[in-house]
Structures are given as C-alpha cells and as structure tokens.
Amino acid sequence: MLNMKTPGAVLLLLWSGLVVVAAESGGLQDEATGADPAYPQQNSLSEVHAVLREMAALIAEQRVEFRLTKAQIETQIEELKKENGASVVNLSAAEARLSASERTVEEQRAQLKELKDSNTDMNNKLKQLQSISEDSKVAFSASFSVSANKHIGPFNTETALVFNHVFINIGSAYHPNTGVFTAPVRGVYQFRYHIFAGGAHGAGANLQRNGQHVVAAYNHKAPHDINTSQGVSLLLEVGDTVGLRLGQGAWVSAYTGHYTTFSGQLLFLM
C-alpha cells in the first residue's frame, strides 16, 4: 500500500528524470544539427510539464480511490466487528440456553427419579395395605359333623372339643381337625360359643387361650334339655391359640340340627 507521501516523491523523481532526459536530448540535437539549443529545451520542458500534470491527475485520482478503498475497508472492518460481536453475543446466548437446557434436563431426571421412587414406595405401601386388608379378613363358625342325634361325653377329664363341621373359615385360621383357632395377625378378636344338651347330665365348656382358662359356660342337669352360652373379646398376638374344652363330667349335644356352635372373628388390627 502506498504511503501518503509517496506521490510527491514520485513526482520529484519523475521531474528529475525528465529534466535529465530533456537535457540529454537537447544536447544530442545540438551536437547533431548545430542548431540553437534554446528552442528544443523549451519544447521538452513543455512536454515534461504536460506529462507531470497528467501524472499528478492520475496520482490524485489514485489517492481518492485509495481513500475510498481505505474507508470501505474500515467500514467493512467495523461491520465485521459488529457481526463478530453479534456472533459472540449469539454464541453466549446459545451457550446460556444450552446450560439452562442441561439444568432443566438434570432437574427433570431428578424429578423423574423422585417420581419413580415415590411410585415404588406407593406400590409397596399398596401391597402392604392389600396384605393387611387380606389379613384383616378373619372369621369362622363351626359345629359338629354328625349323621345321627348323639352326645359327646361325659368324660372323667377335660376333653378338647373338635368342631369339624365348618360353616365359614375366612382366612383359614380355624383348624377343623384340632378345633383350635390360631391368630394370623395381632388384633382384637371376639369369640362366642353356644352349648346345647339333654338334661340327664350337666352341660358346659371352657374357652382357653394358649392352654390357659379364660371363660366358662355351664348348666346343671335338669329334667329337660339345657343350654348355655358365653362370649369374650381378646387381644391376641400372632400365633396365639384359642379352643374349647368339655368340662369334666359334662356333655354336649352333637345333633344334626347343629345346636352347639363355636364362632370367632377379628374385630380390628392392633
């Protein structure tokens, strides 16, 4: 790129060169023709001035073009700077949006994990509730299975009563082969039993928990049929047992009409 001082230096060099050329040209003409050297020198100087004027005009034109080009370049540079600045801003904004999106994704992942954990916890609780709901359905009622009217007893010692005719046994906690109820869950249970018999002997039975006496129902012999009943509510732990035992010297009917019964049910969990 030309310096701003270059056109003047060029003109000076051209001027010096043309003067030398003109002088040499004039001297050569003088030596060849023997003519007066004044006229050719004036003519050569006029031509030099004309050439210099043309060159000055050309240089001025080039200077203007140079200035315009420089201005255009500076303008383009400024525009590029602005575009670059805008690009930087856009890039920063894009990076910020990307970071925000990444944070959002992480937050959503965390929320999804929480939802999954919560769902798993809810499913577990639902299963527990379903299990509790199933466990809370406990009830039974039974009598004697007979084909003819008869009595059981009397015996010289207490004897376990086995009610092997089952009306209902929800939860399968009552065992008809042994006549014993086993608590499946911790809770409050209600038990009732009704004894019917002929009057020739006394009739009665004791309710026991884990082999220990709890309550009894008894009626003395009479000239007619006799009956008695009893009921009790107990807090039982898992595995506790409840059953009836026929009293010593007593009897109970085992009629086909199922007059003697033993029943129990879970009232609520504890």
C-alpha positions, 0 to 999 in steps of 0.5 A, a space after each residue: 500500500 502506498 504511503 501518503 507521501 509517496 506521490 510527491 516523491 514520485 513526482 520529484 523523481 519523475 521531474 528529475 528524470 525528465 529534466 535529465 532526459 530533456 537535457 540529454 536530448 537537447 544536447 544530442 540535437 545540438 551536437 547533431 544539427 548545430 542548431 540553437 539549443 534554446 528552442 528544443 529545451 523549451 519544447 521538452 520542458 513543455 512536454 515534461 510539464 504536460 506529462 507531470 500534470 497528467 501524472 499528478 491527475 492520475 496520482 490524485 485520482 489514485 489517492 481518492 480511490 485509495 481513500 475510498 478503498 481505505 474507508 470501505 475497508 474500515 467500514 467493512 472492518 467495523 461491520 465485521 466487528 459488529 457481526 463478530 460481536 453479534 456472533 459472540 453475543 449469539 454464541 453466549 446466548 446459545 451457550 446460556 440456553 444450552 446450560 439452562 437446557 442441561 439444568 432443566 434436563 438434570 432437574 427433570 431426571 431428578 424429578 423423574 427419579 423422585 417420581 419413580 421412587 415415590 411410585 415404588 414406595 406407593 406400590 409397596 405401601 399398596 401391597 402392604 395395605 392389600 396384605 393387611 386388608 387380606 389379613 384383616 379378613 378373619 372369621 369362622 363358625 363351626 359345629 359338629 359333623 354328625 349323621 345321627 342325634 348323639 352326645 359327646 361325653 361325659 368324660 372323667 377329664 377335660 376333653 378338647 372339643 373338635 368342631 369339624 363341621 365348618 360353616 365359614 373359615 375366612 382366612 383359614 385360621 380355624 383348624 377343623 381337625 384340632 378345633 383350635 383357632 390360631 391368630 394370623 395377625 395381632 388384633 382384637 378378636 371376639 369369640 362366642 360359643 353356644 352349648 346345647 344338651 339333654 338334661 340327664 347330665 350337666 352341660 358346659 365348656 371352657 374357652 382357653 387361650 394358649 392352654 390357659 382358662 379364660 371363660 366358662 359356660 355351664 348348666 346343671 342337669 335338669 329334667 329337660 334339655 339345657 343350654 348355655 352360652 358365653 362370649 369374650 373379646 381378646 387381644 391376641 398376638 400372632 400365633 396365639 391359640 384359642 379352643 374349647 374344652 368339655 368340662 369334666 363330667 359334662 356333655 354336649 349335644 352333637 345333633 344334626 340340627 347343629 345346636 352347639 356352635 363355636 364362632 370367632 372373628 377379628 374385630 380390628 388390627 392392633 
